[in-house]
Amino acid sequence: MKTIRDESFSLIDKKKFEEFLLSAGIIYRYPGSSALTWRPYGLLILNPFSDFLRNLFPKFGYQEHIFSLLANVEDFYKLNQEIYKFDKGVFKFNEVALRPSGEIVIYPIFKDWIHTINDLPIKVFQIGLMFRKGRKSGIFRNNEANFFIEGHSAHSSRQEVDAQVLNNGIIIDQVLDFFGLPVIKSERPIWTNKPIAEKNFGYDAILPNGETALAASNYAQMQIFSKVFEIGFHDNHGNYDYTYQSAFGFSFRPFLFSLWILSDAHGLRLLPSIAPSKVVILEINPRRDQNISNLVNLARGKMDQFGIKYFYDCDSSLPINKRCAKWEMMGIPLRLEIGARELNSGKLTVKRRDNFGVTDFDLQDLQEVISNLLDEVEKNLRQKLTDNFLGSQVLATTSLEIIQALTSKKVVKLFICYSHDCINGLQKTVNRGELLGVSKIEQEEKCIFCNQSTHYEGWFARRI
Amino acid sequence: MKTIRDESFSLIDKKKFEEFLLSAGIIYRYPGSSALTWRPYGLLILNPFSDFLRNLFPKFGYQEHIFSLLANVEDFYKLNQEIYKFDKGVFKFNEVALRPSGEIVIYPIFKDWIHTINDLPIKVFQIGLMFRKGRKSGIFRNNEANFFIEGHSAHSSRQEVDAQVLNNGIIIDQVLDFFGLPVIKSERPIWTNKPIAEKNFGYDAILPNGETALAASNYAQMQIFSKVFEIGFHDNHGNYDYTYQSAFGFSFRPFLFSLWILSDAHGLRLLPSIAPSKVVILEINPRRDQNISNLVNLARGKMDQFGIKYFYDCDSSLPINKRCAKWEMMGIPLRLEIGARELNSGKLTVKRRDNFGVTDFDLQDLQEVISNLLDEVEKNLRQKLTDNFLGSQVLATTSLEIIQALTSKKVVKLFICYSHDCINGLQKTVNRGELLGVSKIEQEEKCIFCNQSTHYEGWFARRI
């Protein structure tokens, strides 16, 4: 068993991480239910994320819509019969169902909007909620109402969809990079009678407990949905055809995955790029010594002058160690404590949240010191995300090695034929975990199952 | 019957206005349902409105949350039994209900968060959806899922709530001013066994058809909800009490009300302050004459230079009159048509959407001319909103005059005692429309019903 890389990373378990999210004021649980409430500190991160999305999608021709949350049951039954069964996973009333996916409320409208080739392509995206009930509980997938961002496009040819799927992949890459989250990109094998797509690309993050979690999906739906919802067009020669479609999406989960991986025993650690405030200025013994307050005001003035966002903590109701612990829990990247020591030495002190490193500096150098440190914290934390990702994978060449790796909470990389026989055969032999998907490679390797030569790598993992 | 002011205003009926909203790309209807879809052009207005709210609320100490859309049925039954019956107006599943109001998903959490006086005040706001079914259909209140913005606060005394209600009123004023919407502010008489508030202030807009529509509500809930949801606190002397609360809210409807009032036979007319693009530059016979294209590019360069947002229309697939009609429908405040005439005369021509006034100007004066015209359009359209408001009201001194005024599609202003006898008596006598509410005035007047002296004015109207 060859270890690709194996560095130590976060050891925070899921329960502890959920406590951090509650303590830091990111989320709250609606009593007696699994539904999430997003709190102000969480929204100070997610609202700029939404702005980022609203800026990113139009660059790729996607325009924002808010589609109905209530779907007609007829459309729901259509979807349920022809494509996939939601079974008991959907909230249904007599006349309406809460949308379990975007297709059901978007594609009946596409049918209205599309008549000829001149109406194509259409590209829409939405930021909204999807509802599924009866799923496993837990911070990442319990939540019956999940925020979901999804893009849908309709085109006049297969080739256009192929190109669009590549572009959708670029969007997904940029979204995941917003939170610094590395992922395994693979193609899901589709061997079913009622496929939801002709090609399905999955983006899986690796969590600190060694499980993988779907961070994004990218589908070449082609004509599967357009035939069911009867979305068709006439081309310039009078021929009629169904539209060719792509769809892709992700939830707010990548944000939580990244936060979890970056957590340490003291709480969250925010990437400076997403932290609502980059720095906390903490006045020791607030309002006791005018000279200290003056020094604090000088530091705050510099922050304002250089546009560095900060929290100012002059809370005299808590002891200093509790105040520090609070900001560490919340993951603010840098902390300036200003008190008698700083006044006497004439130097300010800044402490990094990521590694608790301390730097003394002169007030006049504030901008340069803080900017450089923020860059360093950003790099270091992004490196931690990469280290966790690489260190969580091992290469296996036998099914025994797969079992050993899964037992030691690793994700397994392997080489395998892209065939039903080999993939299903391996799945049965290993009898735990799951083959996430496969990806084409340049070099020739031996299939772990049939030992024939192959040009595909694959990943085996325990999924969340 | 004395007319306060009676100027002509928009004569667009509701059905026509709804067609405009569809044609301009503001909304779309999910087929076979009353649920709205918000389209890109609508969201280009509503997203900046949300940003405005996210900037405004924190100035008054309100912090943003996203509360669950799914409410526990237990909390729902609690609300239903103790305060008001939603009856069949709520989407219920076995275990959960779609929230019909914010209280049901917010106050169980307040109970968790509030223990002592030090936890108070708490002020939260959310931008989200509320669900009611079986209500009257139509563009303004059919929509089973309505976007709603609401603030909730909990305090330790009645006095604090009184002050908060005044501040909430200031927030409401600023929100309605965003869309230039004038309203009747009045206190709703509360004579019921199970009041939802001790005081309830309504903000009613007057629509072009003479009906009034609730634009915002402001409640002094005091302890009515805190007793039901058992939200209590210990003060510094160890005494226990229930919290004193305020709540207020409004939907996206004020935006639609304002749009309707400003519509004319050609379509929408957007206030420049909310228009996603202030100007459309329309190239006549696009790409036929390089000199014209050069002139267009010069104008576009000036627009970019001065940061004036514009659409550039170089669509050669439609005749010029259809292209103009499209931008008029969408309500873009100013239109520059650039063609042979402009090239030959050396002057540019700008046409106002509000009154179709035309101004010729030199390219070098572009910034000044456009800025001044945008100011004038803004003023003129806001004046139209005020004119509609004032011109829709008449003063009545007898119940016959009330009936005549309602028949001629007016809102009636009157003087009345703030008493159950006079208000209910008048309602029975008139036997149509509704008394919206009353408001205290300085001068002494005669009550329309009992003829005694009173210091209250009131409004009688047909509500939407």
Interface residues (C-beta under 8 A of the other chain):
Chain A: Y28 Y30 P31 G32 S33 A35 L36 T37 W38 R39 P40 L43 N47 R54 Q63 E64 H65 I66 F67 S68 L69 L70 A71 N72 E74 D75 F91 K92 F93 V96 L98 V105 P108 I109 K111 D112 L129 F131 E144 A145
Chain B: Y28 Y30 P31 G32 S33 A35 L36 T37 W38 R39 P40 L43 N47 R54 Q63 E64 H65 I66 F67 S68 L69 L70 A71 N72 E74 D75 F91 K92 F93 V96 L98 V105 P108 I109 K111 D112 L129 F131 E144 A145
